[in-house]
Amino acid sequence: MNAPTDKEIVFASRMAQLRPSAIREILKTTEAPDVISFAGGLPAPELFPTETFQVAARTILSGDSTGALQYGVTEGYTPLREWLSGYLNETVGLRVKAGSVLITQGSQQGLDLLAKVLLDPGDVVLVETPAYLGALQAFQSYQAKVVGLASDEEGLRADLLEQALSALSAPPKFLYLICNYQNPTGTSMSAARRQDIAEIAARHNLLVVEDDPYGRLRFEGGPERALGAQSKSGPWAYLGSTSKILAPGLRVGWVATSHAGLFERLVTAKQATDLQTGSFTQRLVFALLNRGEWLDQHIANLCEVYRKRRDVMLQSLESQMPEGTHWTRPSGGLFLWVTLPRETTDTLSLLRRAASHQVAFVPGAPFCVGQILSNALRLNFSNASEENIRKGIRRLGGLVRSES
Ligand SMILES: Cc1ncc(COP(=O)(O)O)c(C=O)c1O
């Protein structure tokens, strides 16, 4: 029997907004082993704590194996939720009880659930542009109207937020932000700007969704408080993840929120989606997070390696890129953002040529909402070795110089 064609199946209208991306097709060609890829947001696999996982897995299965293998409640494994409420208080200043923490299948599921419970077609979501692609995809799949606001060196511009809030005919459903080592730019919001944004949002009763998968990957400077932990703040939801500090394959993240009604609806929505996050993986994650000294050491080690890789990438850009090229200097996270000298350069075409020269990145345009920065690109510095970073940036620099 032939596979059904699109003529025989009528898809939901919301799928019209989700198109296969040209970039993904090109990036598939860069998966060969001789390609140096700065494209994915992948942690360094050699730093996965495999042995610690092995020991923890054995301990779990020889002790509480029924709990680990049985269905569990949708909200998540209680000791993990309790641990997270203490952790959020300590690390980002969020006063949140375990009862307001929902364990999710990665923070990506948190984004999808928030969109599912909050967005009707045409609802407005405010984001900082450029923005995380996975969030844009989640919001667009519920047919939201996503409005991009620009940033300056301190983060999202408070004046533009004020302007948007008074200009829009219907209030936006929420504001989505990554304050620490943003994806894709690597930049962070200053302490003063966090206060301003939280205060404006509180005044307008605007829900703030803060996504913070990178906050612990800090190479310099002190930790900053979450938007929901500022002296004046309105309703908030905060997403976190173990993907970048333990391993993304586990798919464990969380959403915490100040709003009881929102929490209830997120739980109901998750029930319909997947009943619960895996009982075994939640226990595995808890076992590692709960080893305080080990965890601090492990994260310090990740930061040390990534900081060096960032430095090598910055030095390589300095020596290889033509004059007039600009890039961000992130003090943590996994990415930096490069703007090429000529505004007419199209980094999607550049990616096609780069792929045939065995180097890959993600072009800037798909991250943009509103003004398209087609001469920008995102580079990941966590996944390649220092030697490959030097080699890869040499290849990329050669290509860019040949075109400028
Ligand atoms: C800003 C941001 N949010 C959420 C995610 C999703 O992460 P996960 O679902 O693995 O927790 C990512 C992944 O790269 C990200 O960069």
The ligand as a Gaussian input file, in Angstrom:
#p B3LYP/6-31G(d) Opt

LIG

0 1
 C       16.975000      28.756000      26.137000
 C       16.630000      27.313000      26.064000
 N       15.506000      26.890000      26.635000
 C       15.151000      25.600000      26.617000
 C       15.945000      24.662000      25.992000
 C       15.503000      23.242000      26.002000
 O       16.285000      22.483000      26.836000
 P       15.874000      21.099000      27.451000
 O       14.511000      20.752000      26.933000
 O       16.909000      20.136000      27.016000
 O       15.863000      21.304000      28.918000
 C       17.130000      25.059000      25.376000
 C       17.982000      24.086000      24.698000
 O       18.981000      24.341000      24.117000
 C       17.485000      26.423000      25.414000
 O       18.606000      26.891000      24.854000

